[in-house]
Structure formats: structure tokens, C-alpha cells
């Protein structure tokens, strides 16, 4: 494989990190809000801001306009329906400065959650994966949300869920959109992090605005530098390669510090700003009532075991092709979380670029 092919094959390892960080932030929002009335109210407002679904009660301003009293309904315990297995599609849009401001999905993760078993399976979808659709033609995986958004932004999440659910024969219940700019802003909001950079990191790509330039050793990183730290794979000349284990260790190092800061007294004082960031950078079609109920009962809902499914890819310009057997194994795992058997695995090659091999 040529250096150019290796460069184009790069697939963001920020997927799992962004999912974990968003989940932790959501849990801590509610935890802190339980102690401080102001933050609780702000947390509820944030949940309604990120939910694109129909609201279950009138916002405060609307209640005031109607002459009613401002009240929030009590949060119910999780229901039997809440505990049923569910699927979701997590998509990340890279709107960092210099990235071009596109709405293509830089990151996509298909997940299945089984709250009763307290387990989940996640499958990262390469942004350059070859996907064919009779009416739309052949495109990379990151094309389709942008296509549906341009067509009708109010239906974009629903159409994207349906498309990818049909693609792998696993219906998708919910979708969550995250802007990577929010990650940078949250790191800056907590005052940056102190990390031990394990190697010299130098990588520049004018196509997407990436400019990583970090030196080995203990140092204080701001939001942009931290994003570079957890994204780094290798230098432009192919030297200093970074393994998945290295990146996971870096991500955990950053996550632990963010958690410590957000749960400290200083962190609590900064929650208003963090909530504002989440409100601006996250959107989902999960109803706000469900979000509030799930987060306030997170101990019952959160998985203790998360399996990140591994499907290797090969770069054959301009697309990535998935390992066929590994994909089938991954979809079997996701279907298993739902208490189902995988469907129509033999037809996957009709729509998805696949290759055979160990």
C-alpha cells in the first residue's frame, strides 16, 4: 500500500471517544443538577434544546406567554419500554475551523444497547466506505446524511436512520448528531488538561485543516491540542505510528481529567458554560422526556460492558472496503443485543463494498 493510500485510508479513532465523552457529560449534567436548582433547570432546558422531537410540555417562555405558571412535570422512573433493547446511530460532523464547514458525517457509529443485560455493541462505519443505493448511486458513507439534509433538513435524521438501518438490516431507533467543535470547547471550558504526550506528533493535512504539532513530555494542552492528541495516528512521512492501544490510553487519560474537573467545585461553577456548549453542539431525535428520564435513572440504563466491534478495511481508491466475515460477525453481535438473529447477511455485498479474506 502506497503512502498516499495509507494517508487516504485514515479513519478517525475519535468515534468511540466522542461517544464516551458525550455519555459521561450527559450523566454528570443530571448528577450536578440534582444538587443545584439552577443547574437542574438549565439541564432540562439543554435537553429540550438538543431534542428535535416534539416537546412533551410547553417551554418556559411559552407557558409565560400563555399566562400559566412555570412548572416542570416530575420525572418518572424508567418504564418497561425504556428497558427494551434499542439501536442508535451516532454521527459526528467535523466543523472545526479550517475543516471546510461541510455537513458530511466525519464519524458514524451504529450501536445496540440492552439495558437489562447492561451491555452494548458499537460498530464504527468508515466515512469512505463504499455504499451503493439504486436511486442515489454509489457514494462514500459520509455522503448520505448531507444528501438528506439538503433535500429536507427536518427529515434528515429520520431518512438517514432508515437508510442505514435498511443497509445492514437492523432498524435504527434514534440518531444523535455531535459537532466535534464541542469537544474542543468543553476542554477549554474546564481550563485544559495536563497530559504526558507519549511521542512527538507531527501531522498536517490542508484538506481538512488538521495541523498536529506536539512534543513528547508532560504538558498543558488546550482544546485544540487535546483534540490533536487523541486523534493522532502517524506523521506525514509514515513514521511514529500510533496503535489503537496507544490512542485508547490517551483518550482515557484525557477522560479521567475531564471527569475530575467537572466533579470538582471549580467544575461545578463551570457547568453553566458546559451546558451551553452541549446545547449548541448536540442534536438528537430522542424525545426530551425520554432523555430526562433516562439520564436521571442512568444507573439502571447505562451498560457495564461495551463491545467495540472490529471490522478491518482496505483502501481501494476512492473507497474503503470492509472485511466481509468480520462485518457479518459484528452485525451478529449487534443483533444479539436486540435478542435477534442477523438478517440477510448474504445480501450485504449488493450494497456495501466488501472483500474476502482472513
C-alpha positions in Angstrom: 0.0 0.0 0.0 1.4 3.4 -1.0 1.9 6.3 1.5 -0.8 8.1 -0.4 -3.2 5.2 0.0 -2.3 4.9 3.7 -3.0 8.6 4.2 -6.4 8.4 2.5 -7.3 5.3 4.5 -7.1 7.1 7.8 -10.3 6.7 9.8 -11.0 8.8 12.9 -10.5 7.0 16.2 -12.3 9.8 17.8 -15.6 7.9 17.3 -15.5 5.9 20.5 -14.0 8.8 22.4 -16.7 11.2 21.4 -19.4 8.7 22.3 -17.9 8.1 25.7 -17.4 11.8 26.4 -20.9 12.7 25.4 -22.4 9.9 27.5 -20.4 11.0 30.6 -21.3 14.6 30.1 -25.0 13.7 29.9 -24.7 11.7 33.2 -22.9 14.4 35.0 -25.3 17.1 33.8 -28.1 15.4 35.8 -25.9 14.5 38.7 -24.8 18.1 39.3 -28.3 19.4 38.5 -29.8 17.3 41.3 -27.8 19.3 43.8 -28.2 22.8 42.4 -31.6 24.0 41.3 -30.2 26.5 38.8 -28.2 23.8 37.0 -31.1 21.4 37.1 -33.3 23.9 35.4 -30.6 24.7 32.9 -30.0 20.9 32.3 -33.7 20.4 31.5 -33.6 23.4 29.1 -30.5 21.9 27.4 -32.2 18.5 27.0 -35.1 20.3 25.2 -32.7 22.3 23.1 -30.8 19.2 21.8 -34.0 17.2 21.2 -35.5 17.7 17.7 -38.6 15.6 18.7 -41.9 17.1 19.7 -41.8 18.6 23.2 -43.9 17.0 25.9 -44.6 20.2 27.7 -44.5 23.9 26.7 -41.2 25.7 27.2 -41.0 28.2 30.0 -41.3 31.2 27.7 -44.4 29.7 26.1 -46.0 29.0 29.4 -45.4 32.6 30.5 -46.9 33.9 27.3 -50.0 31.8 27.9 -50.3 33.2 31.4 -49.7 29.9 33.1 -47.4 29.1 35.9 -43.9 27.8 35.1 -43.7 24.2 36.1 -41.9 21.1 35.1 -43.5 17.7 35.4 -42.0 15.2 37.8 -39.5 12.8 36.2 -40.8 9.3 36.1 -38.9 6.2 36.8 -37.7 4.2 33.8 -40.5 2.2 32.2 -40.6 -1.3 30.9 -40.4 0.2 27.4 -37.2 2.1 28.4 -35.5 -1.2 29.3 -36.2 -2.8 25.9 -33.2 -3.2 23.6 -32.7 -0.2 21.4 -30.5 0.9 18.5 -29.0 4.3 17.7 -26.9 5.9 15.0 -24.2 8.4 16.3 -22.9 10.8 13.8 -20.1 13.4 14.2 -19.7 16.4 12.0 -16.3 18.0 11.8 -16.9 21.7 11.8 -13.6 22.7 13.3 -12.0 25.9 12.0 -10.3 25.1 8.7 -12.3 21.9 8.1 -14.3 23.5 5.3 -17.7 23.8 7.1 -19.2 20.8 5.4 -22.1 18.8 6.8 -20.7 15.4 5.7 -20.5 13.0 8.6 -16.9 12.5 9.5 -17.8 9.8 12.1 -20.7 7.3 12.2 -21.3 4.6 14.8 -24.1 2.1 14.8 -24.9 0.9 18.3 -27.2 -1.5 20.1 -28.0 -1.2 23.8 -29.5 -3.8 26.0 -30.2 -2.2 29.4 -31.5 -5.4 31.1 -28.2 -7.1 30.3 -26.3 -3.9 30.9 -24.4 -4.4 27.7 -23.9 -2.6 24.3 -22.2 -3.3 21.0 -20.8 -0.5 18.8 -19.8 -0.6 15.1 -17.8 2.3 13.6 -18.7 3.0 9.9 -15.7 4.3 7.9 -16.6 7.6 6.3 -15.1 6.4 3.0 -17.0 3.1 3.0 -18.4 2.3 -0.5 -22.2 2.2 -0.4 -24.5 1.8 -3.4 -28.1 2.8 -3.5 -30.3 2.2 -6.6 -31.8 5.7 -6.7 -28.8 7.6 -5.4 -25.9 5.8 -7.0 -22.6 4.9 -5.4 -21.1 7.2 -2.7 -19.0 7.2 0.4 -20.8 6.6 3.7 -20.3 10.2 4.8 -22.4 11.5 1.8 -25.9 10.3 2.8 -26.8 12.5 5.8 -25.7 15.6 3.8 -27.8 14.5 0.9 -30.9 14.1 3.0 -30.2 17.3 4.9 -30.0 19.3 1.7 -33.2 17.7 0.5 -35.2 18.3 3.7 -33.3 19.1 6.9 -36.4 18.4 9.0 -36.5 14.8 7.8 -32.7 14.3 7.5 -32.3 12.3 10.7 -35.3 10.1 10.0 -34.2 9.4 6.4 -30.6 8.7 7.4 -31.7 6.2 10.1 -33.9 4.5 7.7 -31.2 4.3 5.0 -28.5 2.8 7.3 -31.0 0.5 9.0 -32.0 -0.8 5.7 -28.4 -1.1 4.6 -27.5 -3.6 7.4 -31.0 -5.0 8.0 -31.1 -3.6 11.6 -33.7 -0.9 12.2 -32.4 2.2 13.9 -34.5 3.7 16.7 -32.7 7.0 17.3 -30.0 9.3 15.9 -27.6 11.6 17.7 -25.6 14.3 15.9 -22.4 15.7 17.5 -20.2 18.6 16.3 -16.6 18.0 17.1 -16.1 21.7 17.8 -18.0 21.0 21.0 -15.2 18.7 22.2 -12.6 21.5 21.8 -14.9 24.0 23.6 -15.5 21.7 26.5 -11.8 21.1 27.1 -11.2 24.9 27.0 -14.2 25.4 29.4 -12.6 23.2 32.0 -9.2 25.0 31.6 -7.4 22.5 29.5 -5.8 19.2 30.6 -2.3 18.2 31.8 -1.1 15.1 29.9 2.0 13.1 29.2 2.4 13.2 25.5 3.9 9.8 24.7 5.7 10.7 21.5 6.5 13.6 19.1 3.4 14.1 17.0 3.6 16.0 13.7 0.9 15.7 11.0 -0.5 18.3 8.7 -3.4 17.9 6.2 -4.5 21.1 4.4 -7.6 19.2 3.1 -9.3 19.0 6.4 -7.4 21.6 8.4 -5.5 19.1 10.6 -2.3 20.5 12.0 -0.9 18.4 14.8 2.4 19.6 16.3 3.1 18.2 19.8 6.3 17.4 21.5 6.9 14.4 23.8 6.6 15.0 27.5 4.3 16.3 30.3 2.5 19.5 29.3 -0.7 21.5 29.5 -2.9 21.3 26.4 -5.8 23.5 25.3 -8.9 22.2 23.5 -7.4 22.2 20.0 -4.2 20.5 21.2 -6.2 17.9 23.1 -8.2 17.1 20.0 -4.9 16.6 18.2 -3.6 14.4 21.0 -6.5 11.9 20.9 -6.7 11.9 17.0 -3.0 11.4 16.2 -2.2 8.3 14.1 1.1 8.9 12.4 3.4 11.6 11.0 3.2 12.7 7.3 6.2 10.5 6.4 4.6 7.4 8.0 6.9 7.3 11.0 5.9 7.2 14.7 2.9 5.1 14.1 0.3 5.1 16.8 -1.6 1.9 17.7 -5.2 1.6 18.8 -3.9 0.7 22.3 -1.9 4.0 22.4 -4.9 6.1 21.3 -7.2 4.4 23.8 -4.8 5.1 26.5 -4.6 8.7 25.5 -8.3 9.0 25.4 -8.7 7.5 28.9 -6.0 9.9 30.2 -8.0 12.9 29.0 -11.3 11.5 30.0 -10.2 10.9 33.6 -9.0 14.6 33.9 -12.2 16.0 32.4 -14.2 13.9 34.9 -12.1 15.1 37.8 -12.5 18.7 36.8 -16.2 18.5 36.2 -16.9 16.9 39.5 -14.7 19.4 41.4 -16.1 22.6 43.0 -14.4 24.5 40.2 -16.0 22.2 37.7 -19.5 22.8 39.2 -19.1 26.5 38.8 -18.4 26.0 35.1 -21.3 23.7 34.4 -23.4 26.6 33.0 -20.9 27.1 30.2 -20.6 23.4 29.6 -24.3 23.0 29.3 -24.4 25.9 26.8 -21.8 24.1 24.7 -23.8 20.9 24.7 -27.0 22.7 23.8 -25.2 24.2 20.7 -23.2 21.2 19.6 -25.5 18.2 20.1 -28.9 17.3 18.4 -31.0 14.2 18.6 -34.4 12.9 17.7 -34.8 11.2 21.1 -37.8 12.9 22.8 -36.8 15.3 25.6 -38.9 13.4 28.1 -37.1 10.2 27.3 -33.7 11.9 27.7 -34.6 13.3 31.0 -36.0 10.0 32.3 -33.0 8.0 31.1 -30.4 10.3 32.4 -32.0 10.7 35.9 -32.1 6.9 36.0 -28.7 6.3 34.4 -27.6 3.7 36.9 -30.4 1.4 35.5 -29.8 2.4 31.9 -26.0 2.5 31.5 -24.1 -0.5 30.2 -21.4 -2.1 32.2 -19.9 -3.8 29.2 -19.4 -2.1 25.8 -18.1 -4.1 22.9 -16.4 -2.2 20.1 -16.8 -4.3 17.0 -13.7 -4.5 14.8 -14.1 -4.7 11.1 -10.9 -4.2 9.1 -11.0 -2.1 5.9 -9.0 -1.9 2.7 -8.4 1.2 0.8 -9.0 0.9 -3.0 -9.3 4.5 -4.2 -11.6 6.2 -3.8 -13.4 3.9 -1.3 -12.9 1.7 1.7 -14.0 -1.9 1.5 -15.0 -3.9 4.6 -13.8 -7.4 5.5 -16.9 -9.5 4.8 -16.7 -12.1 7.5 -15.8 -9.6 10.2 -18.8 -7.4 9.2 -21.1 -10.4 9.5 -19.7 -11.2 12.9 -20.2 -7.6 14.0 -23.8 -7.5 12.8 -24.4 -10.8 14.6 -23.2 -9.2 17.8 -25.4 -6.1 17.4 -28.5 -8.3 16.5 -27.7 -10.4 19.6 -28.0 -7.3 21.9 -31.6 -7.0 20.5 -32.4 -10.6 21.1 -32.5 -11.3 17.4 -30.6 -13.2 14.7 -28.9 -11.2 11.9 -30.9 -11.0 8.7 -30.0 -11.3 5.1 -26.2 -11.4 5.6 -25.7 -12.9 2.2 -27.1 -9.8 0.5 -24.7 -7.3 2.2 -22.3 -7.2 -0.8 -25.1 -5.9 -3.0 -25.0 -2.5 -1.3 -21.7 -2.4 0.7 -18.1 -2.6 -0.6 -16.7 -5.9 0.8 -13.6 -8.0 0.4 -13.0 -11.6 1.4 -10.0 -12.8 3.4 -8.7 -13.6 6.9 
